[in-house]
Amino acid sequence: MTGESISSIATALVVGGGIGGMATAISLATRGVKVDLIDLDPEWRVYGAGITITGPTLRAYRRLGLLDAIKAEGAITSKTRLFRYDGTHMLDLDEPVIEEGLPATGGIMRPVLHHIMQAKVRELEIPVRLGLTVTALENDGDGVNVRFSDESSGRYDLVVGADSVYSVVRDIAFPHMGPAKPTGQGCWRISIAKPPGLDMGEFFLGHANPCGITACAPDKVYMWMLTPHVERESFMTDEELYVTLKGLLADFGGNAGWIRDNMTREDWINYRPLAAVLQPRNWFNGRIVLLGDAVHATTPHLASGAGMAVESGVVLAEELARTDDVAAALQAYQDRRYDRCRDVIETSVAVGKLQLEHGDPKVHAHMLEGALGRLNQPF
């Protein structure tokens, strides 16, 4: 990873050690900023199955110097194939290579991706403190005084809130913002052995509950399914998750049907309701700034949540390197990110609405292709 050095700030605190936080810490540290990274989880773990990595997301990871590691440990494919839910082939999504040497699309297991990023953080000798968040933030013109949850304190030239959709930094410093809004859908995920012959991503449309399969390793995939969300008083047990997902797949053919017929109770299955929000401007308050799900939380319909977070971390560092005026840099960061993130969120929510209304799968495909084309544009 290369880039202009940053002279506008010398120190930064990044709150949140997920994808957006690590991307920001890496981007700032490689440009000469002394970064501290904190995360609320004492074990710095990540949960989840696989993650789809589109061409634009791979481009962002190339800026972090992590593309080769992702290619080595994930699964790279050339296109995504669209089927009717019964297994009838509809069309292949046009996913052109957007930079020389850059794969068109792919996938990776989420814990593997986190380990790749964590290794880069350690390589850069970025101090990481775990089991920790912030409890108070005070802007005073040229820096931020920070109080941590362990009663310690510190002072930084910049504080970055990348601490999830439930951001503590947002709650403390951005009273004009609010929580993400439920979309009415829930997302099922299962991590399972790869169906024989699967060599690219697959979407299954035209059903009330669309689903898709992403290869994440030579022998592993994850499948997602979107369903209307029904509120309940308790979480589903592992047995309920297994039986319910198997039943939801009853009508499906092709590799989705193969997963139904071959899934076991030992496969990792998860369900969560979906929510999204584009927080109103400004995304910065003095020397405090937000990125990732803290400010532009999206649904998985365009497989771009992680990509948007990584892009934001890269753009923030780029703008801080372009000027010694921190306020101008934060404004430029916001200006570059706002409309792009809005497009991703609004399109994702619109696709979800179409699915809830049992819309035409050809319209669904057209919306996906158009959005992916826009995402291919420079960020």
N, C-alpha and C positions, 0 to 999 in steps of 0.2 A: 504494500500500500504506500502510495506517495501522496504528497500534498504540501502546500505552503505551510510554514510554521505559523503558529498563533502567537501574536504579541499582545493582543488585546486583553487577555487574561493569563494569569500564571497558575491559578489553582481552581479546581472544580470538584464539587460533590455530585455524584450521580446516585440518586435514590431509586433503587430497583435493579436487581441483577438478572432480569429476564433478557429477552432478545433485544429490545430497544435500549435498555440500560447498558448492556454489554457493548452493543454497536456504538453507542455514544462514547463510552469510556475508551474503547479502542480508537475511535476516530480522533478524540481529543488528545489521548496520550501519544499517538504517533505524530502529532503535530506539536509536541513539546509541552503540553499542559500537565501539571502534576495533579493526577486524578485520584480521588478516594471513591470507592464503590461500596455501597451498603445494600443489604437485602434482609428482609424480615425473616426469611426461613433460615433457621440455624444450620440446616444441612445443605442449603443452596441446591435443592432438588428441583426437578421438573416432572410434571405428570403429563400424561397424554400418549397418544398413539403416534401416527406419522404426521407429516406436514407436507403439503404440496408446495413445491418451489417453482414458480413460474419463471420465464426468462427475465422479466424485470427484477424479480427478487434475486436471481442468480447474478445479475448485473450489479446489484447493490452489494452483494457479498464479495464480488470480485474487487470492489473498491476497498473492502476490509482486508484483502489478501487471503480470503478463506475459500475461494472457489475450488482450488485443487483438492483441499481436504474434503469438501462436500461431495465433489465428484468421486473421490476415492471411497467414501463411506456411505454414500447414498445410492440412488438409482437415477440415471439420466435417460430421458426418452425424447423422442423427436416430435410427438404430437399427442393430442387427446382425441379419442374416438367416441362419438355419440351414438347411443343406441336407444330404441324404444325399450320400455321396461321389460318387454318379453324377449329381448335379445336381438331384435331386428336392427341391423346397422342402418343409421340415418346419414351421418356425414362425419368427416374428420375436421376438427377445428383447425383453422389456419393459425399456426403458431410459428412465425418465421424467426430465424436466428436474428437477434437485434444488434449483436456485436460479433466481430470475427473471433472465433474460438470460444464463443459463449453458447452453451447448450440451450435448446429451445425451452425445455421444461424438465421437471424431475420431482423427486420426493426423497425424504429422509426421515428416519425416526426422530421424533422431537428430542428425546434424551441424548441421542447421538449428536444432534446439532448443538445442543447446549454444551455438551462436553467439548466440542470443537471450539466454540466461542470461549468457554472457560479456560481452555488451554492457551488461547491467544492472550487473554487477560493476564494469566500467570506469566507468560513469556515476556510481556511488557512490564512486569513487576508492579502492576497496579495493586495497591493495598485493598483488600476486601475484608470488610467487617460484617459478620453475619448475626442473625437474630436481633437486628437493629433497624429502627426507622427514625424519623424526625418527629419532634413534638412541638417545636416552635421555630419560626423563621422570621428574621428581622432584617429588612432592607435598610441600608444606611447610605445609599448613594453610590459607593464604589465597591460594595461587597455585601455579603449576607452573613449575619450571625446566626448560628445554628445550635439548637438544643436537641440532643439525641435522647432516645427512649431509655438509655442507661444512665441518664443524668449528666453525661459528659457534654462538652460543647466544642465548637470549632468555628472558624471563620473562613469563607471562601469567596473568590471573585465571582463565582457563578454556581448556582444550584440548579440541577436538572431533575425534574420529577418524571421518572419513567417507571412509576410504581403501580402499574396495572389500572384496570378500569375502576378500581376502588381506591384510587390515589389519595394518600394522606397529604402529599404536597399540595394537590389541588384543593382539598378541603381546607387547608390552612391559609393558602395565599390567593385563592381565586374564588371569592364568594359569589361571583356572577355565574358560575358554572354549576351543573347539577349531575345527577347520576345518569347512566345509560338507560335507554328506553327499551323495554321488551318489544320484540318484533312479532310475537305470536307463534314463532317456530321454535322447535328444539332440534338439537343435533345429536345423532347417535354415531358412535365410532367403535369399530372393532379392529384389533390388530391380529393378523392371521397369516398363515403360510400363503405364498403366492399361488394363485390358480395356474394350472399347467397352460403354457402358451401365451399368457398375458405378457405383452411387451411394450405397452404404453398405457397412459391413463385412460379411464373409461368413465363416461357419464351415462346414467340410465334415466330417461325422461318420459313424460307422458303419463305418469302415475301420480296419484295424490301425494306420494312420498318418494320424491326423487332421491337417487343415491349415486355414488361414484366410488371408483377404486383408484388408488395411487400406489404405485410401486415405490418402496422405500429402501430396499436392499435387494441383493440378488435373489433372496428366498423369502421375502416378506413384503406384505402390502398392508395398507389400512383401508377400510371401507367406511364411508360416511353415509348417513341417511338423514334427510330432513323431514320432520313430521310436525303437524300442528301441536303446539305445547298445551298440555292440560295441567293446571295447577293441582297439586296434591300436598297432603300434610307431611309426608315422610319421603325420604329417598327410597328408590327401588333397591331391593336386595340383589345380590349377584344372580340368583336364580330367576328373579323377575326380569332382569335385564336380558338374560339369555333367552328365556321363553318368549318375551315380547318382541325382541328383535327378530328372532327366527320366524315368528308369526307375521311380522311386517314384511318379510321378504317372500311370503308365500306366492305372490303373483309373478315374481321376477325370473327371467331366463338368463342365459349367458353366464358370465363369470359371477354376477350377483347371485344367481341361482346356485352356482357351485359353492359359493361361500355359505349360503343357507344350508346346503346339504352336508357341508364339511366342518362347520363351526362346532366347537366344543365348549364345555363349561370352563375349560382352562384358558381359553382365549380372553384377552383383556377387552372388556366392553364397558363403555361409558356413555352417559347421557347428560346433556346440560341444555337449559333454555338459552335462547339467543337474545342478545341485546346489542344496541348500537347507538352511537351518538357522535356528532361533530360538535365539539364544544364551541361556544361563541368566542369571537376575538375579544380581548387580546389573549394570546397564549403565553404571554410573558408579563411579569409584574416586577419592575426594577431589574434585579439580577437573578430572578427566579423564572424558569422556563419549563414548559411541559412538552412531552412528546409521547408517541406510542399510544397504547390504549388509554392512558390518562387523559388524552385530549382528542384522539381520533380513533375511537373503538369501532370496529366493523364486524360484520358477520362473515362466515367462511365462504360465501358464494363465489367470490373471485379469487379465493386462495391468496389474498394479498395483505392480511393483517400483519404478518411478520415482515413482509417486504416493505410496507409503508413505515414500520417502526425503524427498520435498518436504514432506509432512505432518509428518514428524519434525522437520525443520528449523524449520518454523513453530511447532510446539508447544513446542519447546525455548525459543525466543525468548519466546513468550507466558508460559511459566511463570517464566522469569527476570525478566520485567517485573512479575509479580504479587507478588513478595516480595523483601526484601533478604537473605533466608536462602538462600544458594546451594544448600546441601545439601537443603533442603526443595524448592527449585525442581527440582533434578535428580530427586528422588524423585517429584515430581508429574509430570514429563515421562515417566518410566518407567511410572508408573501409568496414564497416559493412552494410552501407546503399546503396552504389552505385549500385552493381549488382542486388540486390533485387528490387530496384526501377526501374532499367533499364528493368528487366524482365516484371514488371507490365506494364510499358509504352509501350514497344515494342509489347507485346502480345495484349494489348488493341487496339493499332493502327492497328495491323495486323487483328484483328477481325473486326474492322471497315472497313478496306479495303476489306475484304471478303464480308461484307454486301453490300458495294457499288457495288461490282462486281457480286452480286446475287449468291454467292457461295453456295455450298452444305450445307444444315443445319446440316448434320451429321458431316461434317468437323468442322463447327462452334461449335457443342456440344463437339467434341473431344478437340478442342483448349481450351474451357472454363474449361473442366474437368482437363486437364493437368495443366493449370495455377493455378487452385484452389488447386490441389495437391501440387504444388511447394510452394504455399503460406502457406500451413499448416506446412511447415518445420520451425524450430526455427528461430527467427530473432535476 
